Amino acid sequence: MTPSQPILILGGTGFVGRAVCEILVRRLGSAGPRLRVPTRHPSHARAVQALPLVDVMTADVHDDAALAGLLAGCGAVVNLVAILHGSAAEFDRVHVALPRRLVQACVATGVRRVVHVSALGVSAQAPSKYLASKAAGETVLQQAPLALTLLRPSVIFGAEDHFLNLFATLQAVAPVMPLAGGTATFQPVWVDDVATAIVTCLQRPETVGKTFECAGPGIYTLSRLVYLAGLWSGHERVQLPLPAFIGRLQALALELLPGTPLMSRDNIESMKVPNVASGRLPGLSALDITPAALEAVAPQYLGAQDGRARFDRLRALARRG
């Protein structure tokens, strides 16, 4: 990778991808490489399209010829493409088949440097399709002749997140908060810290061949995070703990609604695995990043938007899905 070679950002129009583009542009400045950001829906790319050095390209990354064309001449690629909900076939298409296509396109175009964002808790034996398919995608990339760095973040929070904002929204419109899996544990990490880790890995050749766990400084139960989301957004509600089988029925009902579901049965399965750093792999400190505390960031954006506006945005995102 040389300063003159473009960097391909797969998933660059998403929540984390936008932060990656912003930090790359800010850190590298006008002398930095151009960023190629593909999308099937140019209207979704407005936030990054306004950034200098960003070239938004209409393309389907699941098409082999299109992916090879996007990679041609690039010095590196960042893969952020992922889904949280879907069938086994959909998880395989995004988390396994796309990395396989990426390997083939990298070999064909001579691009070796890859930074891939996975997730904490991935394992072939994981109870959820999300975590198991993420593990399979890692294996595909690890077995290829690539200069690969893997990042495994916990749940990511930030102004545009679909996690704390979801629970703030639900508490704004409901008198009580039914909650399944309240004892599940998370180590939330700020989106800017994850994006900075990605950019740092691109800049440091010594990160090749390594896997980094991206987690914040605090560990919380889901129940605590829901409480904090309600408190900071001004809509704290009494929680109604749900037995596991009722939680699965609730998730099934949400899956049947149009658009992207707010919760799925596979999410419930994922929460059986602690979403916290193992401590056996290097973390953000190995990249000279001191992770921001949830309490230092989340109250600012959760308290800045009224419940109605947040609900309207959530509904628009569901329709888009």
N, C-alpha and C positions, 0 to 999 in steps of 0.2 A: 504494500500500500504506500503510495506517494501522495504528497499534498495536492498534486494536480489531478489525481484520479477521483472520480465521483464515489460516493458511498450510497448504496441502495438501502433504504429503510422500509422493510416490509411491515405493514401495520403502522406506517407513519402518520396516518390520519386519526389514530385512536388516542385514548387517554394518555398512555405512556409515550406513544410515538410522537405526539405533539411536544411533550416535554423534552424528548431526546433531540428533536430538530431545533428547538429553541436554545438548548444548552450547547449543542454543537456550533450553531451560528454565533452564539455569544462568546464561547471559548476560543474558537478558531478565527473568528473575524473575517474580514473581506478576503484575506489571503487563503482561507480554508477551502476545502473541496466543495463542489456542488453536491447537493443531496437530491437523490431521485426518490420520489414518494409516489408509488403507484396507488390507484384507487379505481374501483368500478363506478363510483358515484362522485364526480368532481364537486358536487355541491357539499359533500362531507369534508372537503379539503380546504375550506376557506381559511381556517385558522392558521394552517401552515403555508398556504399559498401566498400570504402577505409577507412571509419572511424572506429576507435576501438569501440568495444562493440555493433556494429550494425550487426544484422543477417537479411539478405535479404532472403525472402521466396517467392517462386513462388506460388501464390494463387489468386483465384477470390473472392474478399470480398463480392460479391453479392450471393455467394453460402453459404447456411446456415451451412452446415457441415464444410466447410473450415473456415468460420468465427469463429465458436465455437472452432475449433482446434487452431486457431491463438490466441484466448483469454485464452485458458487453462493455468492456472498457473500465469497469469499476475496480476499485482497489479493496473494497470490503463490503460486506452485507450484514445488516442487523435484522434478525427475524423476531418480530413481536406478534405475529399473527396467532390468535388463539380464540377459543370460544369457551364459555362457561356452561352452556346448555346445549343439548342435542342428543341424537340417537348415537348408537355405537358407530354406525357408518359415518355420521357427521364428524364425530370426534376423530375417527381414523383419517378422514379426508383432510382435516385441518392440522392435526397434531402429528400425524405419521406420514401420510402420503405427500403432504407439502414439503416437509424436510427431505423426503426421498427425491422429490422433483428438484429441490434446491441443490442437493448433492450432485445430481446429474447435470444441472445447468452450470454449477460451479466448475465441474470437471471439464465440461465442453468449452467454457469461456476462459478457463485459467484463473478464476478467482478462488483464492484459498482462504482468505481471512473472513471468519464468520463469528459473530457474537449472537448467541441464541438465548432467549429468555424463556425459562421453564417455570418451575414452581416448587416451593417447599413441599415435602411429603411425597414426591413422586416415587413410584415403585411399581414393578410389574405385578406385585401382589396387592396393590392398593384396592380398597373396596369400591372406589368410584371409577367410572369410565374416564372422567377428566384426568385424574392422577395417573391411571394406568397408561392412557394414551400419551400423556406427556412423557412418561418414562420411556415408552417405545420410541418416541420421536428423538429423545436424547440419544438412544442407542444407535439409531440410524446415522446420526451426525457423528457420533464418536467412532464409528467403524469406517468412516470415510477419510480420504486423504486431504483433510482440511486443517487449517490453523484455527482451531476452535476454542472459544471460551464460552462456558455456560454460566448463566446467572439464575439463581433460584430465589425469587422474592416471596415473602409472606404476602398477605392481603395488602394492597396498595391503596393509600388514601391521598386525597388532594381535592382541590376545588371542584373537579369534574368527576369524582369517583362515583361508582355505582354501588358502593357498600355503605358507608356512613350516610350518604345522601338518601339512600333507599330507606334506611331506618328512621331518619329524620322526617322523610316524606310520609311514611306510614303512620308515624305518631302525630303528624299534623292533621291527618284526616280521620283517624280512628280514636274512639274513646279509651280503648285498652289495646295492649300490644300482645297478641298471641305469639308465642315464641317456642319453636322446637330447637333442640340442640343447644340450649343456653349455657351448658358447661363446656362446650367446645372452646379450645384455646387458640389464640392468634397473637402474632407479634407484628403489628401493623408497621409498614414502612412508607415514608413520604415519597411521592412520585418523583420529586426532584432529586432525591437521593438515589433512587433506582436509575433515573436518566443519567445522573452524573457518573454512576458506576459503569454504565454502558459506554459512555464517552471515554472514561478513563481507560477501560479495557481496550478500546480501539487505539488509544494513544500509547499503550504500554505493551510491547511485544512479549514481555516476560509473563503476561497473563495467559498466553496461549497454553492450552492443555490443562487449564485449571477450572475448577467450579467454585463459584462464590455464592454464599448464602446472604441474601439481602433482607435484613430484618431491623426493626426499630429497637429502641432501648427498653421497651416495656412489653410485658406479656399480660393479656387480658382474656377473660372469658367473653363469649358472645353476649351474654346477658349484660356484662359491664359495658361493652361497647354500645349496645342498644340504649342503655341508660344514659351514657355520655352523649350519644347522638341526640336524644330527646332533650337532655338538659341544655346542651349548647345551642340547639335550634329554638329553644323556648317552647317545646311541646313535650315535656316529659310525661310519660303515661305509665300506668301500672302495668306490669308484665304479667301475662297469663301463661305459665309454663305448660307446654303440651307434651303428653306422652309420645314416645317415638312413633307409634303406629298412627296417631292422630296427626303428627307432623308430616308423615309421609302422605296421608290422605290430603292434607292441606296443600302440599307441594304438587300432588297430582292434579288437584283442581286448578292450581295456578298454571300448570303446563297446558291445560286445555283452553286457556284464554288466548285470543289472537295476539300475535306479535311475540316479542321476546319475553319469556316468563320472568317474574320477579324472583322466583325460587323454583327449584326442581328437585326431584327425588335424588338425582345424582349429587346435587349440592349437599343434601343431607348426608349422603354416604361419604362425601369428601370431608365433612366435619368430624367424622370418626377418627381422622388422623390429625394429631396436633400440628397446627400450622405455625410451628416455632422452629428456630434454628437448632440444628443438632449439636453444634459446637465442634463437630468433627471436621468441618471444612472452613476455609478462610471466610471472613465476613467483610463488611464494609470497611472496617478499620484497616484491613490489609490493602485497601485502595485509598487510604488516607482520607476516608470520609467518616465524619462523626454524625451518625443519624439523628435527625430531628425528632424530638419527642412529640407524640400525638397531641398532648395538651398545649404545645406551643404553636401548633398550626391549625388543627381542626376547628377550634372555637371561632376562629376568624371567618372561615368561609361558611360554616354551618349557621352562624348567627347573622350573616350578611344578606340572606335571601329569605323572603317570606314563604310560608308553607304552600300557598297557592301557586306561586311561580315555580317552586321546586316540583310540585305535583304535575304541572303542565309540561315541564321539561321531561320528567320521568315518563309520562304518557307518550310524548313524542318519540322518545328513544325506543319505547316498546313497539310503537307502530313501525318505526324504521326497521326493527329486527324482523 
